[in-house]
């Protein structure tokens, strides 16, 4: 059975050296998923190219132009999506799982608002959390996660000045 999340709270769990995501559902039920550094790096390696392919227009761009377009879109997204800050007091009674797989798929577009479904799966695929958001919200979520894990020394892939940009063909939108 899938858990449908209405919003996500994230924080860095220093003791476990993982990003913790608290998924909040309609009925006030919560699940806690832990994401490793390795999985987050894989997500950051694939997500910018996947997002660029979803919004690509008819005009072809050089790699440098596409990187600049992606960077501008990422920066603009930070102003579009809102976030609430506060102290997180994780409930020790939360059902917790290790996020093993994240899949991202484009779903129906509503009036120029691209919707993306993130599916978080546990190791044995017994835990499945679905969260739907738009691309601005996804950019904001990733940016907030990057802020949480500054100790990991991971660069924001949309802001790297000297990064090589290459388009990938990850149409499956799934990473492990």
N, C-alpha and C positions, 0 to 999 in steps of 0.2 A: 504494500500500500504506500502511496506517495503522500508526503507531508507538503502542503502548499503554504509557503512562507509569504507573509504580507509585508514584512520588513526584516532587515538584518542589522544586528549590532555586532561590530567587530572590535577586537582588542588583541593586543599582543600578550600572550601568556609567557612571561619571562621564565617561570619555573620549568615549563615544558618546551620552551623555545619554539613556539608555534603560534600561528594566527588562529584565534578562536572566533568562530562565527556563531552567534546565537540567532537562530531562526525563530521568528515569532509568527504564530498562526492566528487565525480569526478567533478561535476559542480560548485565547490566552495560553495555549500550550506552547512550550518552547523545546527546541532541540539544540544541542551544542555540537558543532562540527569543528574539528581541529585540522588545520592545513599545515603541512610541512613546508619548509623552505624550498625543497626540491620541487614540489608540486606548484608552488607559487611562481618559481622561476620558469617552469614549463608554461604556465598560463601566460606570463608576461612575454615569453618568446613567441607565442602563437597568436595571442589576441589582437595585437595591433594590425597585423596583416589580414586576419579574418574580418575585423571590423571594416577595414579599408575596402575589402572585396564586396562587402554587403552594401556599401554606399557609393560604389564606383560609378561615375557617370560615363557617358559615351566617349568623351575625349580622353585619349591615352596620355599618360603622364610619365615623365622620367622617374627613376627611383628617387632622386633628390626632390623633385616636385611633389611626389606622393608623400614623402616623409614630412615635408613642410605642411602639406594639407592636413595630414594626420595630427601634427603638432598643434596647428591652429584649432582644429576640431576638439582636441583634448583640452586645450586651454579654455575654449569657449564653453565646453561642457561643465567646467568647474564653476562657472557663474550661473548656469541654468539649473543645476540640481541642488537641492537643499539638503543639509545634514544637521543633526542635532548632536551636540557634544554634552558629555556628562560622565560621571563616574559609573563604572560597570561593577555591579555586585553579582557575579555569577552565582546562581543557585546550585549548591552542591548536589541537589537532587535531580538535576537535569540529566536526561538521557544523552550520553556523549558518544560520538563516533568519530573515527578517523576518516577524513575525506580522502578517498582513493582516486576518484574519477570526477572530472567536471566536464560536462558537455554543454556547448552553447549552440543554440539554433535560432534562426530567424523565424519569427512567427508573423502572423498577419499584421500588416502595417495599417495604422489608424491615422488618417489625415496627416501625412508627412511625419508621423511619429513611429519610427522603426522599433518594434518590440522584439526583445531577445529573451529567450527562455534559458536560464541556467539550471542545470540539473546536477546536483551534488550527490554522489553515490559513495556509500561506505565500502569497506574492503570486500565483504561478501555480497555486496549489492542488496543486502537486506534492508538497509536504510536508504531512502531516496527522498531528497528534498528538492522541490521545484520552486523557483523564484523567477517571476517575469518582471522585466524592467525595460526602460528605453535606453538608447545608446548613451545619452547624457548621464543618466543615473549609473550606468555601468562604468563609465569613465570616472565618475565621482567615487564610486565604491572602490575601484582599483586604486585611485589616488589616496583615499583614506587608509586603505590597507598598507600602501607604501609608506605613509606617515607613521603607521604603527610599528613598522619593522625597520626603522632607521638603523638599528643595531646590526642588521643583516648586510648592510652596505650593498643594497640592490638599487640599480639606477632605474629611473622612470624611462621606459622605452620610447615614450613620446617626446622626451625632452633631451635626449642624448644628442649633443652637437656633432660629435665625430663618429656616430654610429653608422655602420653599414646597413643599408635598408635593402631587403630583398623580399620580393613577393613570394609567398608560398601558395601551395595548392591544397590547403587543409580544408577541404570542403566538408569533411565529416564533422569538424568542430568538436572533437573529443580529444582529451588528453588524459594520460594516466601518470 
